[in-house]
Amino acid sequence: MKTEKITSPFNGYFAIVLLLLSIAMMVFGLANKMPALIISFLPIFVILAKGLMVVSPNSAKVLLLFGKYKGSVKDNGLFWINPLYTRTSLSLRARNFESEKIKVNDKMGNPILISVILVWKVQDTFKSTFEVDNYEDFIRIQTDSAVRKLAGSFPYDHFEDEKATVTLSTNFDDVNKALEREVSERLEIAGIDVVESRIGYLAYAPEIAHSMLRRQQASAVVAARHKIVEGAVGMVESALKLLADKEIIEFDEDRKAVMVSNLMVVLCGDSETKPVINTGTLSQ
C-alpha cells in the first residue's frame, strides 16, 4: 500500500517574472512587426501560465502525470509545476460530522437511539484520494458501522446489567475512548485522522422509553425507602437504648413492640401523622 509523498515545487514568483518577461517580448515583437519573436515566446507564456499553482493554508494539491502519482504539495503559497500535471485539491482543515440518530440494540438487546459527533481531518492525501472512492461517504458509513458495534458492546445502564463496569449512559469517557479507537481503525485506510469522537445523543427508543422511565422511578423509590427504613431503625434503636439507660420507663416485650411499630409508622409514613393523646394508663 502506497502512502503520500511530499514534494516541493518551484517558486512561483520566479515563474511570474519569466511570465512578465515573455509578455514584454511578445508586445515588443508585435510593436515591431516581428511575428517570429511572438511565435517564439507564445509557447513559453502558455507553459508558464498553465504551470502556476496557488495552495492555500491548510490545503493540499495531489499531483498526477498521466495517471501516475507524482506527490502532494502541502506548503502554502504560489508555485510552478509541470503544466501536464493533473491537480486534485484537498482540504486539510478539521471538520465536524454529526451522524443521524440511528436505532440499534444495546448489549442487553434493548432498542436505543444514538448519534455520534466526529471531528476529523485528512492526514494522508494519497490514501484519501486513491484508497477509497469518496472519503466523505466512507467516513459517514464507517462511523455508523462503528456506532452500531459500540452500542452492542455495552449495556445502556446498570439497571440492565448490575455487574457491568462500563455502560453507555454513565461511563462517557470510557465509551468515547472506545468509540474513537473503533472509528480510527476503520478510517485509517482512508488516511483520516480522528481528532475527537463522542456520543452526541443517547436515549431509549420511544417504544420502551416510558416503561424504562417507570422502572427507573420505581428503583429510585425503592432505594429511597431503603434509606428511610435504615435511618428509622437506627432512630428507634437509639430511642429505646436512651430510655433504658436513663431508666425513664421499663417496657415489656409487648409494649416495646407497640412502641417500635408506632415509631416506624411515624418515621416511614408518606403523610404527616396525627398524634393521639392517651389520658388513661398505658394499658387503656
N, C-alpha and C positions, 0 to 999 in steps of 0.2 A: 504494500500500500504506500503510495507516494504521499509526501507532505509538501507544504508550501516552501517555496524558495524565494527569499527576499532579494530583490535586485535594485540596483541604484542606477537610474538612467542619467543621461547627460543633462547638464544645467540648461534650462530652457531660456534663460536670459541671454546666453551666448547665441542661441539659435535665433532669438529676436533680433539681435544685432546683425546677424547674417541675412535675416529676412528683410530688414530695412535696407541693407546694402544692395540686395538683389532688386528690390523695388526701385531704388535710386538708379541702378544701372539700366533697368528697363525704361524708366522715364527718360534717362539720358539718350538711350537708343531711339526712343520714339521722337524725342525732340530733334535729333539729328538725322532722322530717317535712316536708321541703321537696323534693319529687320534682323540681321544675323545676331546682333547683340541681344535683341529682345528674345529671339528664339533660344539663345544660349542660356539666358537666366530664368526663363519661364519655368522649365522643369525644376530648377533649384528652388524657386519660390514655392512651387506646389509641394515639393518634398518637405521643405522646411515647415510650411504651414500645416500640412497634414500630420506631421510628427509631433506637433506641440500638444502637451497634455497638462491639465491642471488637476492636482489632487488636493482636496480639502482636508482640514484637520479631522481626525477620527474617521477617515475614509481610506479605501484601498482600490487599486486597479489590478486586475488579473490580466496578464498579457498572454496571447496565443499567436503563434505563427503557423498558419496553415494547419490548425488543429493540434499543434504541439505546444505544451505548456512551457513558457519561457521564464516565468517568475511573477512575483507580485510586488507592487510598489506601495509601501505604507507610509513613506515620508510625504509630508505635505509641501506643496509649492508648485512652481512651474518647471516642467521637464520637457525634454525632447527624446522621443523614442523612434524606433524603426517605424516608418509610416505604414508598413504592411502588417504591423501587429493589430490583432483584434483585441479590444479593451472591454472588460466587464467591470462595472463599478459595484463595490460592496461597501456598506456602512459598518463601521466598527464601533458605533455608539451602543451604549447599554439600552436595551428596550424591554418594555413590560409586556407580559402576556397573561391575561386572565382567562382561564378556561370557563366553559359553560358549566352550570350546575348539572351534574350527572347523577343518576340514581344507581347506586351499587349496594352490594351486601357486605356488611362488616364480617369479622371473623365468626360471629355467632349466627350469621345468616339474616340479621335484621336489615331491612332496606333503609338506606340513609341517602341524603343529598349532600354532595361535596363538590367544592371547586378549589382550584389552586391558583396562586399568583406566582408567576415566574419572571425573574429578572435575568436576562441573558444578553450575550453579545457574541459576535463572530470572532473567533480566535485564529483558526486555521482557514485561510481563504481558499486553499486548494480543495480541502475536504468539503467546504460549504458549497463550492461551485460544481465540483465534479463527482463527489462520492454519493450525493443524493440528488434527486431530480429537482425538488423545490424545498429548500431547507426550512422555510417558514411553515409550510404544510407538514413537513416532517416533525417539526417541533410540536405543533398542535396535536398531532395524532399520537406521538410517543409520550407526551405529557399526560394525555387522557389515559393511555395504557398504564403508565406508572401510577397514576392516582387509583385506578381500579385495583392494581396489585397491592398498593399500600393499604387501601380500605379493607381488603380481605385478609390482611395480616394482623390486624389489631381489632379488639372489640371497641364498641362505641364508648362504653364507660364501665365502671366497676360493678354496676348493678347486674350486668350480664355475666361477667367473669370476675369474681371476687379475688381470684388468685393472680389475675393479670398484673404485671408490673408496669406495663405501658398501655395506655388507652388513647383513643383519638381525641377525646374531649378534655383530657386533663394534662397529659404529658406533651405539651405543644413543642417544646424544644427537641425532645427525642423523636417525635413524629416528623417534624420538619427536617431534621438531620437525615432521617431515613428516606424521606421523600427526595431531598436534594441529592443524596447518593444514588438513588434509583434513577432519577431523571438524568444526572450527569453521565451515568454509564450508558444510557440509551442514546444520548445526544453526542457522545464522543465521536461517533463515526461521521457526524456532520460538521465536526470542527467547532462546536458551540461550547462556550464557557458559561456554565450556570453560576451566576453571581449570587443569587438567592432564590430559594424556593420555599413557600409556606402555604398552609391551608388558608384560603380566603373565606370559605363558608362551610359550615358543618351543621347539620340538623337531621333529625329523624325524618323519614319520608312522611307525607301528610296522612297516609292511611294508618300509620301506627303512632303518630306523634301524640294524639290525645291519650291513648292508652299508656304510653310511656310516661307522659306527664303525670297521670293519676298514680302510676306506680312509684314515681319519684316522690310525689307528695305523700303517699302512704308510708314510704320508707322514712321520710323526714319526720312524719308524725310519730312513727314507732320509735325512732331514735330520740325524739324529744321526750316522749313518755318514759322511755328507759331512764333518761337523766332525771326526770321529775321523781320517779319512783325511787331511784337510787338515793336522791337527796332526802326524800321524805323518810325513808327507812333510817338514814343517819340521824335525822332530827328526832324521830320517835325514840330511837335508842338512846340518844343523848338526854332527852327529857326524862325517860324512865330511870336512867342512871343518876341524874341530878336529884330527882325526888327521893331515890333510895339513899343516896349519900347524905342528904340533908335531913333524912328521917322525917319528912313532912307528912307523909301518909304511907301506909302499907297497903298494897294491893294483893288480893289472892289471884290465882291464875285466871279466873273468870273475869274479874274486874280489870285485870291487866289486858286481857284480850279485847274487852269492850273499849278501853281507852285507846289501845293501838288501832282498832278499827275506826274509831271516831277521828283520831288524828290523821290517819291515812286518807279518809274521805275528805277532810278539810284541806289537806295539803295537795292531794292529787285531783280534786274535782275541777271540772271545767268552769262551772258557775260559782258565783260567790255564795258561801254558806250562811245560813241564818241561825244564830245561836239560840238555844233553848235553855232557859234558866230553870234549874231544878230547885224548888223551895222546900223540898222534903229531905229525906235521907237518901243516901246512895242506893238503898235498896228499893226505893219507890220510884 
